Amino acid sequence: MSWTLAVIFVFYMLFPFFCFVIGNKKRAWGVAVVALVFNWLCSNYFNAGRTNIVYDAIYFIAGGLIFLYRKELAEFASKYKIVAAAILLIATVAYFALGSSTLTMLFFCVAALIYTLGCRMGGTGQSSCQVPRWYQLRDLPVPHGYLSCA
């Protein structure tokens, strides 16, 4: 129970910083490179694994990059469904054949998200026009006002 609370606390503590970091594409790519370096340092010098937020930061940043390029990626994945499915299949085979290293896991996660963006229903089971306004990542209500990530 305390581990779950600690993860939730760290995520919500870092979320405003995460929104700032992915504020533009150039800064997000720079932070992705830094997060990969930190991931490598954590695994090679400090024996920190998936239980460390610094080690896992690259996955959050990759999700942020996909968010920044979501329109282009959704168009690509819906236009070239077979290519997106083939890339996802290759990523899945690579993950299980090569092991769960950071790069294979990152490749798989990114390929799965991009493939999902190209699905007709958006991968969530409902079309984007049915998602309520309050659920979108704009002006999230928090106890002290609104948190804006847009």
DRENTIVEX-90317 format. One line per 3 residues: number of its first residue (from 1); their letters; for each residue x, y, z of N, C-alpha, C, O. Coordinates in Angstrom, 1 decimal, padded with zeros to 4 digits. Example, Ala and Ser with C-alpha at 12.3 -4.5 7.8 and 13.67 -1.06 7.14 Angstrom:
// residues 2
1) AS) 013.2/-005.7/007.8/012.3/-004.5/007.8/013.2/-003.3/007.8/014.2/-003.3/008.5; 012.8/-002.2/007.1/013.7/-001.1/007.1/012.9/000.0/007.9/013.4/001.1/008.0 $
END
This chain:
// residues 150
1) MSW) 000.8/-001.2/000.0/000.0/000.0/000.0/000.9/001.3/000.0/000.6/002.2/-000.7; 001.9/001.3/000.8/002.7/002.5/000.8/003.5/002.7/-000.4/003.8/003.8/-000.8; 003.9/001.6/-001.1/004.6/001.7/-002.4/003.7/002.4/-003.4/004.1/003.3/-004.2 $
4) TLA) 002.4/002.0/-003.5/001.5/002.7/-004.4/001.3/004.1/-004.1/001.3/005.0/-005.0; 001.1/004.5/-002.9/001.0/005.9/-002.5/002.3/006.7/-002.8/002.2/007.8/-003.3; 003.4/006.1/-002.7/004.7/006.8/-003.0/004.7/007.0/-004.5/005.2/008.1/-005.0 $
7) VIF) 004.4/006.1/-005.3/004.4/006.2/-006.8/003.4/007.3/-007.2/003.7/008.2/-008.0; 002.2/007.3/-006.6/001.2/008.3/-007.0/001.7/009.7/-006.5/001.5/010.7/-007.3; 002.3/009.8/-005.4/002.8/011.1/-004.9/003.9/011.6/-005.8/003.9/012.8/-006.2 $
10) VFY) 004.8/010.8/-006.2/005.9/011.2/-007.1/005.3/011.6/-008.4/005.8/012.7/-009.0; 004.4/010.9/-009.0/003.8/011.2/-010.3/003.2/012.6/-010.2/003.4/013.5/-011.1; 002.3/012.8/-009.2/001.6/014.1/-009.2/002.5/015.3/-008.8/002.3/016.4/-009.2 $
13) MLF) 003.6/015.0/-008.1/004.6/016.0/-007.8/005.3/016.4/-009.0/005.7/017.6/-009.2; 005.6/015.5/-009.9/006.4/015.7/-011.1/005.6/016.1/-012.3/006.1/016.6/-013.3; 004.2/015.9/-012.3/003.4/016.2/-013.5/003.5/017.6/-014.0/003.6/017.8/-015.2 $
16) PFF) 003.4/018.7/-013.1/003.6/020.0/-013.7/004.9/020.2/-014.3/005.0/020.9/-015.4; 006.0/019.7/-013.8/007.3/019.8/-014.4/007.3/019.1/-015.7/007.9/019.5/-016.7; 006.7/017.9/-015.8/006.6/017.1/-017.0/005.8/017.9/-018.1/006.3/017.9/-019.3 $
19) CFV) 004.8/018.6/-017.7/004.1/019.5/-018.7/004.9/020.6/-019.2/004.9/021.0/-020.4; 005.8/021.2/-018.3/006.7/022.2/-018.8/007.8/021.7/-019.7/008.1/022.3/-020.7; 008.3/020.5/-019.4/009.4/019.9/-020.2/008.9/019.6/-021.6/009.7/019.8/-022.5 $
22) IGN) 007.7/019.1/-021.8/007.2/018.8/-023.1/006.5/020.0/-023.7/005.6/019.8/-024.6; 006.8/021.2/-023.3/006.1/022.4/-023.8/006.3/022.7/-025.3/005.4/023.2/-025.9; 007.5/022.3/-025.8/007.7/022.4/-027.2/008.5/021.2/-027.7/009.1/020.5/-026.9 $
25) KKR) 008.5/020.9/-029.0/009.2/019.7/-029.5/010.7/019.7/-029.3/011.2/018.6/-029.0; 011.3/020.8/-029.5/012.8/020.9/-029.4/013.2/020.5/-028.0/014.1/019.7/-027.8; 012.6/021.1/-027.0/012.9/020.8/-025.6/012.6/019.4/-025.2/013.3/018.8/-024.5 $
28) AWG) 011.5/018.9/-025.8/011.1/017.5/-025.4/012.1/016.5/-026.0/012.4/015.5/-025.3; 012.6/016.7/-027.2/013.7/015.9/-027.7/015.0/015.9/-026.9/015.6/014.9/-026.7; 015.3/017.1/-026.5/016.5/017.3/-025.7/016.4/016.5/-024.3/017.3/015.9/-023.9 $
31) VAV) 015.2/016.6/-023.7/014.9/015.9/-022.5/014.9/014.4/-022.7/015.3/013.7/-021.8; 014.4/014.0/-023.9/014.4/012.5/-024.1/015.8/012.0/-024.2/016.1/010.9/-023.7; 016.8/012.7/-024.8/018.2/012.3/-024.8/018.7/012.3/-023.4/019.4/011.3/-023.0 $
34) VAL) 018.5/013.3/-022.6/018.9/013.3/-021.2/018.3/012.1/-020.4/019.0/011.5/-019.6; 017.1/011.8/-020.7/016.4/010.7/-019.9/017.0/009.4/-020.3/017.2/008.5/-019.5; 017.4/009.2/-021.6/018.1/008.0/-022.0/019.4/007.9/-021.3/019.8/006.8/-020.9 $
37) VFN) 020.2/009.0/-021.2/021.5/008.9/-020.6/021.3/008.6/-019.1/022.0/007.8/-018.6; 020.3/009.2/-018.4/020.0/008.9/-017.0/019.6/007.4/-016.9/020.0/006.8/-015.9; 018.8/006.9/-017.8/018.4/005.5/-017.8/019.7/004.6/-017.8/019.8/003.6/-017.1 $
40) WLC) 020.6/004.9/-018.7/021.8/004.1/-018.9/022.7/004.2/-017.6/023.2/003.2/-017.1; 022.8/005.4/-017.1/023.6/005.6/-015.8/023.0/004.8/-014.7/023.7/004.2/-013.9; 021.6/004.9/-014.6/021.0/004.2/-013.5/021.2/002.7/-013.5/021.4/002.0/-012.5 $
43) SNY) 021.1/002.1/-014.8/021.3/000.7/-014.9/022.7/000.2/-014.8/023.0/-000.9/-014.3; 023.7/001.0/-015.3/025.0/000.6/-015.3/025.9/000.9/-014.1/026.8/000.2/-013.7; 025.6/002.0/-013.5/026.4/002.5/-012.3/025.7/002.4/-011.0/026.4/002.2/-010.0 $
46) FNA) 024.4/002.4/-011.0/023.7/002.4/-009.7/022.8/001.2/-009.5/022.2/001.1/-008.4; 022.8/000.3/-010.4/022.0/-000.9/-010.3/020.5/-000.6/-010.0/019.8/-001.4/-009.4; 020.0/000.5/-010.5/018.6/000.9/-010.3/017.9/000.4/-011.5/018.3/000.5/-012.6 $
49) GRT) 016.7/-000.2/-011.2/015.9/-000.7/-012.3/014.6/-000.1/-012.4/014.5/001.1/-012.2; 013.6/-000.8/-012.7/012.3/-000.3/-013.0/011.6/000.3/-011.7/010.5/000.8/-011.8; 012.2/000.2/-010.6/011.6/000.7/-009.4/012.1/002.2/-009.1/011.7/002.7/-008.1 $
52) NIV) 012.8/002.7/-010.0/013.4/004.1/-009.9/012.7/005.0/-010.9/012.7/004.7/-012.1; 012.2/006.1/-010.4/011.5/007.1/-011.3/012.5/007.7/-012.3/012.1/008.0/-013.4; 013.7/007.9/-012.0/014.7/008.4/-012.9/015.0/007.4/-014.0/015.1/007.8/-015.2 $
55) YDA) 015.0/006.2/-013.7/015.2/005.1/-014.7/014.0/005.1/-015.7/014.2/004.9/-016.9; 012.8/005.2/-015.1/011.6/005.1/-016.0/011.2/006.4/-016.6/010.2/006.5/-017.4; 011.9/007.5/-016.4/011.5/008.8/-017.0/011.5/008.8/-018.5/010.6/009.5/-019.1 $
58) IYF) 012.3/008.0/-019.2/012.2/007.9/-020.6/010.9/007.5/-021.2/010.5/007.9/-022.2; 010.2/006.6/-020.4/008.9/006.2/-020.9/007.8/007.3/-020.8/007.0/007.4/-021.7; 007.9/008.1/-019.8/007.0/009.3/-019.7/007.3/010.3/-020.8/006.4/010.8/-021.4 $
61) IAG) 008.6/010.5/-021.0/009.0/011.5/-022.1/008.6/011.0/-023.4/008.1/011.7/-024.3; 008.7/009.7/-023.7/008.3/009.1/-025.0/006.8/009.3/-025.2/006.4/009.6/-026.3; 006.1/009.1/-024.1/004.6/009.3/-024.2/004.3/010.8/-024.5/003.4/011.1/-025.2 $
64) GLI) 005.1/011.7/-023.9/004.9/013.1/-024.1/005.3/013.5/-025.6/004.6/014.3/-026.2; 006.3/012.8/-026.1/006.7/013.1/-027.5/005.6/012.6/-028.5/005.2/013.2/-029.5; 005.0/011.4/-028.1/003.9/010.9/-028.9/002.7/011.8/-028.9/002.0/012.1/-029.9 $
67) FLY) 002.5/012.4/-027.7/001.4/013.4/-027.6/001.7/014.6/-028.4/000.7/015.1/-029.1; 002.9/015.1/-028.5/003.2/016.3/-029.3/003.1/016.0/-030.8/002.7/016.9/-031.5; 003.3/014.8/-031.2/003.2/014.4/-032.6/002.0/013.6/-032.9/001.9/012.9/-033.9 $
70) RKE) 001.0/013.6/-032.1/-000.2/012.7/-032.2/-000.9/012.8/-033.5/-001.4/011.8/-034.0; -001.1/014.0/-034.0/-001.8/014.2/-035.3/-001.1/013.6/-036.4/-001.7/012.8/-037.2; 000.2/013.8/-036.5/001.0/013.2/-037.6/001.1/011.7/-037.5/001.0/011.0/-038.5 $
73) LAE) 001.2/011.2/-036.3/001.3/009.8/-036.1/000.0/009.1/-036.3/000.0/008.0/-036.9; -001.1/009.7/-035.9/-002.4/009.1/-036.1/-002.7/009.1/-037.6/-003.2/008.1/-038.1; -002.3/010.1/-038.4/-002.5/010.1/-039.8/-001.7/009.0/-040.5/-002.2/008.3/-041.4 $
76) FAS) -000.4/008.9/-040.1/000.4/007.9/-040.6/-000.1/006.5/-040.3/-000.2/005.6/-041.2; -000.5/006.2/-039.1/-000.9/004.9/-038.7/-002.3/004.5/-039.3/-002.5/003.4/-039.6; -003.1/005.5/-039.5/-004.4/005.2/-040.2/-004.3/005.1/-041.7/-005.0/004.3/-042.3 $
79) KYK) -003.3/005.8/-042.3/-003.1/005.7/-043.7/-002.3/004.4/-044.1/-002.6/003.8/-045.1; -001.4/004.0/-043.2/-000.5/002.9/-043.5/-000.7/001.9/-042.4/000.2/001.6/-041.6; -001.9/001.3/-042.3/-002.2/000.4/-041.2/-001.4/-000.9/-041.2/-000.9/-001.4/-040.2 $
82) IVA) -001.1/-001.4/-042.4/-000.3/-002.6/-042.5/001.1/-002.4/-042.1/001.7/-003.2/-041.4; 001.7/-001.2/-042.5/003.0/-000.9/-042.0/003.1/-000.7/-040.5/004.0/-001.2/-039.9; 002.1/000.0/-039.9/002.1/000.2/-038.5/001.9/-001.2/-037.8/002.6/-001.4/-036.8 $
85) AAI) 001.1/-002.0/-038.3/000.9/-003.4/-037.7/002.2/-004.2/-037.8/002.6/-004.9/-036.9; 002.9/-004.1/-039.0/004.2/-004.8/-039.2/005.2/-004.3/-038.2/006.0/-005.1/-037.6; 005.3/-003.0/-038.0/006.2/-002.4/-037.0/005.9/-002.9/-035.6/006.8/-003.3/-034.9 $
88) LLI) 004.6/-002.9/-035.3/004.3/-003.4/-034.0/004.6/-004.9/-033.8/005.1/-005.3/-032.7; 004.4/-005.7/-034.9/004.8/-007.1/-034.8/006.3/-007.3/-034.6/006.7/-008.1/-033.8; 007.1/-006.5/-035.4/008.5/-006.6/-035.2/008.9/-006.2/-033.8/009.8/-006.8/-033.2 $
91) ATV) 008.3/-005.1/-033.3/008.6/-004.7/-031.9/008.3/-005.8/-030.9/009.0/-006.0/-029.9; 007.2/-006.4/-031.1/006.8/-007.5/-030.2/007.8/-008.7/-030.2/008.2/-009.2/-029.2; 008.1/-009.1/-031.4/009.1/-010.2/-031.6/010.5/-009.8/-031.0/011.1/-010.6/-030.3 $
94) AYF) 010.9/-008.5/-031.3/012.2/-008.0/-030.7/012.1/-008.0/-029.2/013.1/-008.4/-028.6; 011.0/-007.6/-028.6/010.9/-007.6/-027.2/011.1/-009.0/-026.5/011.8/-009.1/-025.6; 010.4/-010.0/-027.1/010.5/-011.3/-026.6/011.8/-012.0/-027.0/012.3/-012.9/-026.2 $
97) ALG) 012.3/-011.7/-028.2/013.6/-012.4/-028.6/014.8/-011.8/-028.0/015.7/-012.6/-027.6; 014.9/-010.5/-027.9/016.1/-009.9/-027.4/016.1/-009.6/-025.9/017.1/-009.3/-025.3; 014.9/-009.7/-025.3/014.8/-009.4/-023.8/014.2/-008.1/-023.6/014.0/-007.3/-024.5 $
100) SST) 014.0/-007.8/-022.3/013.3/-006.6/-021.9/014.2/-005.5/-021.6/014.2/-004.9/-020.5; 015.1/-005.1/-022.5/016.0/-004.0/-022.3/015.2/-002.7/-022.5/014.1/-002.7/-022.9; 015.8/-001.6/-022.1/015.1/-000.3/-022.2/014.7/000.0/-023.7/013.6/000.4/-023.9 $
103) LTM) 015.7/-000.3/-024.6/015.4/000.0/-026.0/014.3/-000.8/-026.6/013.5/-000.4/-027.3; 014.3/-002.1/-026.3/013.3/-003.0/-026.8/011.9/-002.7/-026.2/010.9/-002.7/-026.9; 011.9/-002.4/-024.9/010.6/-002.1/-024.3/010.1/-000.7/-024.8/008.9/-000.6/-025.0 $
106) LFF) 011.0/000.2/-025.0/010.6/001.5/-025.5/010.1/001.4/-027.0/009.1/002.0/-027.3; 010.8/000.6/-027.8/010.4/000.3/-029.1/009.0/-000.3/-029.2/008.1/000.1/-029.9; 008.7/-001.3/-028.3/007.4/-001.9/-028.2/006.3/-000.9/-027.8/005.3/-000.9/-028.4 $
109) CVA) 006.6/-000.2/-026.7/005.6/000.8/-026.2/005.2/001.8/-027.2/004.1/002.2/-027.4; 006.3/002.4/-027.9/006.0/003.4/-028.9/005.2/002.9/-030.1/004.3/003.5/-030.6; 005.6/001.7/-030.5/004.9/001.1/-031.7/003.5/000.8/-031.3/002.6/001.0/-032.1 $
112) ALI) 003.2/000.3/-030.1/001.9/000.0/-029.7/001.0/001.3/-029.6/-000.1/001.3/-030.0; 001.6/002.4/-029.1/000.8/003.6/-029.0/000.6/004.2/-030.4/-000.5/004.7/-030.6; 001.5/004.1/-031.3/001.3/004.7/-032.6/000.3/003.8/-033.3/-000.6/004.4/-034.0 $
115) YTL) 000.3/002.5/-033.2/-000.7/001.7/-033.8/-002.1/002.0/-033.3/-003.0/002.1/-034.0; -002.2/002.2/-032.0/-003.4/002.5/-031.4/-004.0/003.9/-031.8/-005.2/004.0/-032.0; -003.1/004.8/-032.1/-003.5/006.1/-032.6/-004.2/006.0/-033.9/-005.1/006.8/-034.3 $
118) GCR) -003.8/005.0/-034.7/-004.4/004.8/-036.0/-005.6/004.0/-036.1/-006.3/003.9/-037.1; -006.0/003.5/-035.0/-007.3/002.7/-034.9/-008.5/003.6/-035.1/-008.4/004.8/-034.7; -009.5/003.1/-035.8/-010.6/004.0/-036.1/-011.3/004.6/-034.9/-011.8/005.7/-034.9 $
121) MGG) -011.3/003.8/-033.8/-012.0/004.3/-032.6/-010.9/004.9/-031.7/-011.3/005.3/-030.5; -009.7/005.1/-032.1/-008.7/005.7/-031.2/-008.2/004.8/-030.1/-007.4/005.3/-029.3; -008.5/003.6/-030.2/-008.0/002.6/-029.2/-008.6/002.7/-027.8/-008.3/001.9/-027.0 $
124) TGQ) -009.5/003.6/-027.6/-010.1/003.8/-026.3/-011.5/003.2/-026.2/-012.2/003.2/-025.1; -012.1/002.7/-027.3/-013.4/002.2/-027.3/-014.5/003.2/-027.6/-015.6/002.9/-027.7; -014.1/004.5/-027.7/-015.0/005.6/-028.1/-014.3/006.5/-029.0/-013.1/006.7/-029.0 $
127) SSC) -015.1/007.2/-029.8/-014.5/008.1/-030.8/-014.1/009.4/-030.0/-014.6/009.7/-028.9; -013.2/010.2/-030.6/-012.7/011.4/-030.0/-013.8/012.4/-029.7/-013.7/013.2/-028.8; -014.9/012.4/-030.5/-015.9/013.4/-030.3/-016.8/013.1/-029.1/-017.6/013.9/-028.7 $
130) QVP) -016.7/011.8/-028.6/-017.5/011.5/-027.4/-016.8/011.7/-026.1/-017.4/011.6/-025.1; -015.5/012.0/-026.2/-014.8/012.3/-024.9/-015.2/013.6/-024.4/-015.2/014.6/-025.1; -015.6/013.6/-023.1/-016.1/014.9/-022.5/-015.0/015.9/-022.5/-013.8/015.6/-022.4 $
133) RWY) -015.4/017.2/-022.5/-014.5/018.3/-022.5/-013.6/018.3/-021.3/-012.4/018.6/-021.4; -014.1/017.9/-020.1/-013.3/018.0/-018.9/-012.3/016.9/-018.8/-011.3/017.0/-018.0; -012.4/015.9/-019.7/-011.4/014.8/-019.7/-010.2/015.1/-020.6/-009.2/014.4/-020.4 $
136) QLR) -010.2/016.0/-021.4/-009.1/016.4/-022.3/-008.0/017.1/-021.5/-008.3/017.6/-020.4; -006.8/017.0/-022.0/-005.7/017.6/-021.3/-005.6/019.1/-021.5/-004.6/019.7/-022.0; -006.6/019.8/-021.0/-006.6/021.3/-021.0/-007.3/021.7/-019.8/-008.4/021.2/-019.4 $
139) DLP) -006.8/022.6/-019.1/-007.3/023.2/-017.9/-007.9/022.2/-016.9/-009.1/022.1/-016.7; -007.0/021.3/-016.4/-007.5/020.3/-015.5/-007.8/021.0/-014.1/-006.9/021.7/-013.6; -009.0/020.8/-013.6/-009.3/021.4/-012.3/-008.5/020.7/-011.1/-008.5/019.5/-011.0 $
142) VPH) -007.8/021.5/-010.4/-007.1/021.1/-009.2/-007.6/022.0/-008.0/-008.2/023.0/-008.2; -007.3/021.6/-006.8/-007.9/022.3/-005.6/-007.5/023.8/-005.6/-008.3/024.6/-005.1; -006.4/024.2/-006.2/-006.0/025.6/-006.1/-006.2/026.4/-007.4/-005.5/027.4/-007.6 $
145) GYL) -007.0/025.9/-008.3/-007.3/026.6/-009.6/-007.3/025.6/-010.7/-007.9/024.5/-010.6; -006.6/025.9/-011.8/-006.6/025.0/-013.0/-005.1/024.8/-013.4/-004.3/025.7/-013.4; -004.9/023.5/-013.8/-003.5/023.2/-014.3/-003.7/023.0/-015.8/-004.4/022.2/-016.3 $
148) SCA) -003.0/023.8/-016.6/-003.1/023.8/-018.0/-001.9/023.2/-018.7/-000.7/023.6/-018.4; -002.1/022.2/-019.5/-001.0/021.5/-020.2/-001.0/021.8/-021.7/-000.2/021.4/-022.5; -002.0/022.6/-022.1/-002.1/023.0/-023.6/-001.3/024.2/-023.9/-001.3/024.6/-025.1 $
END
